[in-house]
Amino acid sequence: MRVTEIETFRAIMSSGSARKAAALLSVTQPAISQSLKRLETEAGFALFQRLRGRLHPTPEAKALLVEVERMFVGLGAIEHRVKSLREFGVDQLQVACYPAFGLGFMPRCLKQLMASSAKGPRPHVSLQVLSSKEVKDRVVSGLADFGLMADEVSVDGLEPTTFATFPGVVVMKKGHPLARHKQIRPEQLAELPFLALNPEDASRRRLEAKLAEHGVTLSVSIHTPYAVSVCEMALHGLGVGIVNPITALDYADRGLVVRKLSVDVIFSCFLAIPAGQVLSGTAKKFLSLMRAQLQADEQKLREYLKAV
């Protein structure tokens, strides 16, 4: 099968007609029809049923699409790599990170990287802040040297290690009734408007299981996939939430109140590296700086909580 036929197949699967596929690929409709005919002849079975002017995929076509998309992900990774090498050479760093660590922690780490490279050539950096699933996909496809992601995502195709594990902290706005306490007990969260992570989030499930041991059920008013959203909403007085402390630390200087929770609800961050990949010297150096920054952030958090 040639790339032309595969592109035709993909275009028809996404559009549902030869006319629309032709427009997508900027070719004529007869060219699409001929390309599809060659593909079905080579395959030895029909890929589409023709009904009322539309092309309806057969089960075989749907199964083939899975493999085709995998192939195009690989081609995309190659094209991205070629472009990066052409523009920047090999002195580059590509990182993918979920928002809990990507919006505050990663910029602090990059500041340290650039400062350490002040007397020499600075690496060209790509930082992509994505969902944990998208981080995994980017790392597996070779579009990132490594990534940071939450622990609810499958680690197939990766060499994961735990980068950080913390007990969650309670966040709220200044002046909230709970703000006068140094430590929050589970029963104090009952009946309060609660800002929760999505139900499928592993830390949310751990939280609900831990609170259930104390007979507490959360009164969830808003749920969201990201801890940064919980912090923003808490800052605006929409309720209280429980997040990982590194994310909360980013907001403490903006007035967000952060308090310990009397029971441990664990938040874990995985370092994801493609299976079998050897990291570049720049990537190893950056990982070392990230670990040092993590220790500095932990110390800052301890000082904050001690001063309450």
Protein Blocks (a to p, Z undefined) as FASTA:
>chain_A
ZZklmmmmmmmmmnopaklmmmmnopafklmmmmmmmmmmmnopafbdceehiacddfkl
mmmmmmmmmmmmmmmmmmmmmmmmmmnommdcdddddfklmmmmmmmmmmmmmmmmmmmc
cdddddddddfklmmmmmmnopafbdcddfkbcfehiacddfbdcdddddddehiaklmp
mbdcfklmgopacddddfklmklmmmmmmmmmnopacddfbdcfbfklmmmmmmnonacc
dddfklmmmmmmnopacdddfbdcdddddddddehiacdfklmmmmmmmmmmmmmmmmmm
mmmmmmZZ
